[in-house]
Amino acid sequence: MRTPSLLLALAASLAACRPPVAAVEGAVSAPTGFVDPLGVLNEGASASDVAPRAQALATLTRHAPAEEARSWALRGLFDPDDYTRGRVAAALIQRVDEPWALALLVELVGRADVDPYTRGPAALAVAQAADPGAKDALVRALAAVEEPWRRAPLNLALAVLGDVNALAELSAVLKGGDVPMRVDFIIACGAAGLPLAEPLRDGLDRVEEEMVLPLAGALLLLGEPRGALAIRAALLDPSIERRLEAIDTLKLLPHEDAARLLKSARRGGPPASRHWATLVLVARGEAPLSEALNQLESEDRELRQQAAWAIGERLNQDANPDRREARLARAALVNALGTTRTASPSPPRGPWPCAAPPRSCPP
């Protein structure tokens, strides 16, 4: 079963807008016939391709009512694919204030069959939620992992709880640059409020090129000038792919300096990077929603997908979801969903299979 990635992106973005996903199905019709976003997501949850399955399961976990969401989450957390488990865990973290979601995250932390870097965001969320059983769960999970570089994400969560030994071991790993290509983990190191600037600076000189931007992003969060310098250099790189990678790094950073760099990227450079930066600013509420609506008509499939994401993010944060602009945005997503449902899907661009994850998604 193959569900086109753009179709999933539109359905997921529509689900992220109010009303909740369970109520969306009765609200959609298009000139081409009835379109059911919930049905699209259900279909995607059973896809044989990993990326649409992960996106659908994560969306349903994030936006469905609690009982339904728990069922989808369990299905995703026990999926054989690690990427899918990670996406569903990230969706659960968005609901960490709900007891059922927190309980599933605590259970995930202790699962030795799941890679520590997939468990890491759950471990950090449990630690930051001050769950009474967090420290014991983390200590037990850490005892089953030997290599320091694999222990790093669990040590990050323990360090947040004040464990000095965990902080020292984590610092040594970062200092040596001995980390895999896990963007979420590196950014979390910068966002955790720990004294990790020095090991991250040292690591920046040792890691492979594809890890430079995540480390620069973490340093930016810590107020380190080297972080901004490295990202600014990437935004001026002759390679358009490098510029887009820099924008995708900024996309992950809730920081004023990140917003300034995005605005700079929006003003200059090739059209592709300007559009990409603009859509991130739309999602953050710092550019007009109309900028994303215009890109829903783009011939570039990835740009349309990014526009759908930006609209969903923006409307999900909207304090007044019934205002005229919000209604128009939802209507545009509905129309695009209907058009995509009946059109022949275009082949994806780039190295990913059907339903490519965004460039910034960790492996």
C-alpha positions in Angstrom: 0.0 0.0 0.0 1.5 3.3 -1.1 0.2 6.6 0.2 1.9 9.6 -1.5 4.0 11.7 0.9 2.3 15.0 -0.1 -1.1 13.5 0.7 0.1 12.4 4.2 1.6 15.9 4.7 -1.7 17.6 3.9 -3.7 15.3 6.0 -1.3 15.6 8.9 -1.3 19.4 8.6 -5.1 19.5 8.5 -5.2 17.3 11.6 -2.8 19.7 13.4 -5.3 22.5 12.8 -8.4 22.7 15.0 -10.8 20.8 15.2 -9.1 17.6 16.4 -8.4 14.8 14.0 -11.4 12.7 15.1 -13.7 15.5 14.0 -12.0 16.4 10.8 -13.4 13.6 8.7 -16.9 15.1 8.6 -15.6 18.6 7.6 -14.0 17.9 4.2 -15.4 17.8 0.8 -13.8 18.9 -2.5 -15.0 19.4 -6.1 -13.4 16.1 -6.9 -15.4 14.2 -4.3 -15.5 13.5 -0.6 -12.0 13.4 1.0 -11.5 11.9 4.5 -8.3 13.0 6.2 -8.8 10.5 9.0 -9.1 7.8 6.3 -5.9 9.0 4.7 -4.1 8.8 8.0 -5.6 5.3 8.8 -4.4 4.1 5.4 -1.0 5.6 5.9 -0.6 3.9 9.3 -0.6 0.5 7.5 1.7 1.6 4.7 4.6 -0.7 3.8 6.8 2.3 3.3 8.4 3.5 6.5 8.1 7.2 6.1 4.3 7.5 5.5 3.6 4.9 8.2 5.7 6.9 10.7 4.1 10.2 9.8 0.6 8.8 10.0 1.1 7.0 13.3 2.8 10.1 14.8 0.0 12.4 13.7 -2.7 10.1 15.1 -0.8 9.8 18.4 -0.4 13.5 18.6 -3.9 14.6 17.7 -6.4 11.8 18.4 -8.5 11.7 21.6 -6.7 10.1 24.5 -8.0 6.5 24.2 -7.5 6.3 20.5 -4.2 8.0 20.7 -2.9 5.5 23.2 -3.8 2.6 20.9 -2.0 4.3 17.9 1.0 5.1 20.2 1.3 1.4 21.3 1.2 0.3 17.7 3.9 2.8 16.8 6.2 2.1 19.7 6.2 -1.6 18.9 6.6 -1.0 15.2 9.7 -3.0 13.9 11.2 0.2 12.5 13.3 2.4 14.7 12.5 5.6 12.8 8.8 5.0 13.3 9.2 4.4 17.1 11.1 7.7 17.3 8.5 9.7 15.5 5.7 8.3 17.7 7.8 8.9 20.8 8.2 12.6 19.7 4.4 12.8 19.3 3.9 11.4 22.8 6.3 14.0 24.2 3.9 16.7 22.9 1.3 15.2 25.3 3.6 14.5 28.2 1.3 16.4 30.6 -1.3 13.6 30.1 -0.7 10.7 32.5 -1.2 8.0 29.9 1.4 9.5 27.6 3.9 10.0 30.4 3.5 6.3 31.5 4.2 5.1 27.9 7.3 7.3 27.8 8.6 5.9 31.1 8.0 2.3 29.8 9.9 3.2 26.6 12.9 4.4 28.5 13.4 0.9 30.0 13.1 -1.0 26.8 16.5 -2.6 26.0 15.3 -3.6 22.6 15.1 0.0 21.5 18.2 2.0 20.5 19.3 4.4 23.3 19.2 7.4 20.8 15.5 6.6 20.1 14.8 6.4 23.8 16.8 9.5 24.6 14.1 12.1 23.8 11.6 10.1 25.9 14.2 9.9 28.8 14.8 13.6 28.7 11.0 14.4 28.6 10.5 12.1 31.6 13.3 13.8 33.5 12.1 17.3 32.7 8.5 16.2 33.8 10.0 15.4 37.2 8.3 12.0 37.2 9.0 10.3 40.6 10.3 7.1 38.9 12.4 8.8 36.3 15.8 8.5 38.0 15.4 4.8 38.9 14.2 4.0 35.4 17.2 5.8 33.8 19.7 4.2 36.1 18.3 0.7 35.2 18.3 1.6 31.5 21.9 2.9 31.6 23.1 -0.3 33.4 22.2 -2.3 30.3 24.3 -0.1 27.9 28.1 -0.3 27.8 29.6 1.9 25.2 29.9 5.6 26.4 28.7 7.0 23.0 25.6 4.9 23.2 25.0 5.9 26.8 25.1 9.6 26.0 21.4 10.3 25.5 20.5 8.5 28.7 23.3 10.4 30.5 21.8 13.6 29.2 18.6 12.9 30.9 20.3 11.9 34.2 22.5 15.0 34.0 19.3 17.1 33.9 18.3 15.4 37.1 21.6 16.6 38.7 23.8 13.5 38.3 27.4 14.8 38.1 28.8 11.5 36.9 26.4 11.4 34.0 27.3 15.0 33.1 31.0 14.2 33.1 30.6 11.1 30.9 28.4 13.0 28.5 30.9 15.9 28.3 33.7 13.5 27.4 31.7 12.0 24.6 30.8 15.4 23.1 34.3 16.7 23.5 35.7 13.8 21.4 33.0 14.3 18.7 32.1 10.6 19.1 28.4 11.0 18.3 26.2 9.5 15.6 24.2 11.6 13.1 21.3 12.3 15.6 20.3 15.9 15.2 17.6 15.7 18.0 20.2 14.6 20.6 22.7 17.3 19.7 20.1 20.0 19.7 18.8 18.7 23.1 22.3 19.1 24.5 22.1 22.8 23.8 18.6 23.2 25.0 18.9 21.3 28.3 20.5 24.2 30.3 23.6 22.2 31.2 27.2 23.5 31.1 28.1 21.8 27.8 29.5 24.7 25.8 33.1 23.8 26.2 32.7 20.1 25.1 30.5 21.1 22.2 33.1 23.7 21.1 35.8 21.0 21.2 33.5 18.5 19.4 32.8 21.0 16.6 36.4 20.7 15.5 36.3 16.9 15.5 33.0 15.8 14.0 32.3 15.0 10.4 30.9 17.8 8.2 27.3 16.6 8.4 27.4 17.0 12.2 28.8 20.6 12.1 25.4 22.3 11.8 23.7 20.4 14.6 26.6 21.2 16.9 26.5 24.8 15.8 22.8 24.9 16.6 23.4 23.6 20.1 26.1 26.2 20.6 23.7 28.9 19.4 21.2 27.9 22.0 24.0 28.2 24.6 24.8 31.7 23.4 28.2 30.7 21.9 29.3 33.0 19.0 30.8 30.0 17.1 27.4 28.6 16.6 26.0 31.6 14.8 29.2 32.0 12.8 29.0 28.4 11.5 25.3 28.6 10.6 25.8 32.0 8.9 28.6 30.6 6.8 26.4 27.7 5.7 23.6 30.1 4.7 26.1 31.7 2.3 27.5 28.4 1.0 27.5 28.0 -2.8 25.7 24.7 -2.4 21.9 25.1 -2.2 21.7 21.9 -0.3 24.0 23.3 2.4 21.9 26.4 2.7 18.7 24.3 3.1 20.4 22.2 5.8 21.3 25.4 7.7 17.7 26.5 7.5 16.5 23.1 8.7 18.8 23.4 11.6 17.4 26.8 12.5 13.9 25.3 12.1 14.6 23.3 15.3 15.8 26.2 17.4 13.3 28.3 19.5 15.8 31.2 19.8 15.8 34.9 18.8 19.2 34.5 17.0 17.7 31.7 14.9 14.8 34.0 13.9 17.3 36.7 12.9 19.3 34.3 10.8 16.1 33.0 9.1 15.0 36.6 8.3 18.5 37.2 6.8 18.1 34.0 4.6 14.7 35.1 3.5 16.1 38.4 2.2 18.9 37.0 0.0 20.2 34.0 -1.9 18.6 31.6 -4.4 14.8 31.4 -4.5 14.7 27.9 -3.1 16.4 28.9 0.2 14.4 32.2 0.4 11.2 30.2 0.1 12.3 27.6 2.6 13.3 30.2 5.2 10.0 32.1 4.7 8.0 28.9 5.4 9.8 28.3 8.6 9.1 31.9 9.6 5.4 31.4 8.8 5.4 28.4 11.1 6.9 30.5 13.9 4.4 33.3 13.4 7.0 35.7 12.0 5.8 35.9 8.4 2.3 36.2 6.9 0.3 33.0 6.5 -0.4 34.0 3.0 3.2 33.2 2.1 2.6 29.5 2.8 -0.8 29.5 1.1 0.9 30.8 -2.1 3.4 27.9 -2.0 0.6 25.3 -2.0 0.4 26.0 -5.7 4.2 25.5 -6.3 5.4 23.0 -8.9 8.0 21.8 -6.3 6.6 18.9 -4.4 8.9 19.4 -1.4 8.0 23.1 -1.2 4.3 22.2 -1.2 4.9 19.7 1.6 6.8 22.3 3.6 4.0 24.8 3.0 1.4 22.3 4.4 3.6 21.8 7.4 4.0 25.5 8.0 0.2 26.1 7.8 -0.5 23.3 10.2 2.1 24.5 12.7 0.9 28.1 12.5 -2.8 27.3 12.9 -2.1 24.8 15.8 -0.6 27.8 17.7 -3.4 30.2 16.7 -5.3 31.7 19.6 -8.2 32.5 17.4 -8.7 29.6 15.0 -12.0 30.9 13.6 -10.6 34.2 12.2 -11.0 34.7 8.5 -7.3 34.0 7.6 -7.4 30.7 9.6 -10.6 29.6 7.8 -9.1 30.4 4.4 -5.9 28.4 5.3 -7.9 25.4 6.3 -10.0 25.6 3.2 -6.8 25.8 1.1 -5.4 22.6 2.8 -8.7 20.8 2.2 -8.7 21.8 -1.5 -5.1 20.7 -1.9 -5.9 17.4 -0.2 -8.8 16.8 -2.6 -6.6 17.6 -5.6 -3.8 15.4 -4.4 -6.1 12.5 -3.6 -7.3 12.4 -7.2 -4.0 13.2 -9.0 -1.3 10.8 -10.0 1.5 11.2 -7.4 4.8 12.7 -8.7 7.9 10.8 -7.9 9.8 12.1 -4.8 13.0 14.1 -5.4 16.2 13.2 -3.6 17.6 10.0 -2.0 14.6 9.1 0.1 12.0 6.5 -0.9 8.3 7.4 -1.2 7.1 9.9 1.4 10.5 11.4 2.2 11.0 12.7 5.7 12.0 16.4 5.9 15.7 17.1 5.5 16.0 18.0 9.2 14.6 14.7 10.5 17.1 12.6 12.3 17.7 9.1 10.9 
